[in-house]
Amino acid sequence: MNTRHFRPLSDQNLIRDLKHLVRTERSITLRIIHLLIEVERRQLYLELGYSSMHDFASRGLGYSDSASFRRIKTARSIALYPEIEG
């Protein structure tokens, strides 16, 4: 990504935009976690020809091995203990 188009932003606007995107990222990540919970509950990864949730997250969704592991572990934890979501 070319960062030249960020240069006209004031420092204040740059930080404001960054904070907004971080909040958005957290919201999107939580939505992804909830969708992974449902994919696993329905075992859709098997219907799609993947041997496991990790295989689906890695090959099917394009996450790295470590990113797949973290998301699946988080999804399973939230599915078992919904109170930790907050």
N, C-alpha and C positions, 0 to 999 in steps of 0.2 A: 504494500500500500504506500502510495506517495503521500508524505506528510506535508507537502508544500501548501496544500489548501487549508491547513490548520494555522498557519503562520499569521493570517489576518485576525484571528481570534484574540481578544484580550485575555489576559491571564485569568481574570474572573470568569469569563465565559467559557474558557477551556475547562476550568475546574468544575463549573456548573454542569457542563455537558458530560464530562467524565462521570460525575456522581450520578447523574440521571441514567447514564448507560449501565453503570454498575447495578443500580436498583432494578433496571429492566432485565439485566442478565440474571440476577437472582430469581426474579419472577419466572423467567423462561426456564431456568434450570429446575426450579421446583415443579413446573408443569411437566417437563421431561421426565422427572423422577416419578410423578404420578402416572404418566403414560406407561413407563417401564413396569410399574407395579401391575397395571392392568394387562399388559402384554404377557407378563409372566403368569398372572392368575389364569388367563385364558390359554396359556401355552401356545400362543400364536407363532412363536419362534420355531416350534416343531413343524407346524403347518407350512411355514415358509422354507423349510428344508435346512434349518440350522440345528446343530446338535445341542446347543445350550444357549442360555441368555448371553453368556459372554461371547460366544461365537456370533450371535445376532448383533450385539452391540458393536463388536469389533468389525466384522466383515459387512454386516448389513447396514449399520449406521455410520461406519467409518471412524469410530472412536479408537484411540490407541488402546493397547492392552491395559495400561494403568488407568486411563480415563474410564474404560468399560468397567473395570473392577470397582472403582470408587462409586460410580453411579449405581451399579447393581447392588453393592453393599449398602448404600444409602437407601435405595428403594426397598430392599428387604427389611432394613431396620425400621423404616417408617411404616411399612405394612404390618410389622409385628408390634411396634410401639408408636402409635400415631401421635402420642403426646410429645415426642421429641421433635416433631416438625417445627414447632414454634421456636 
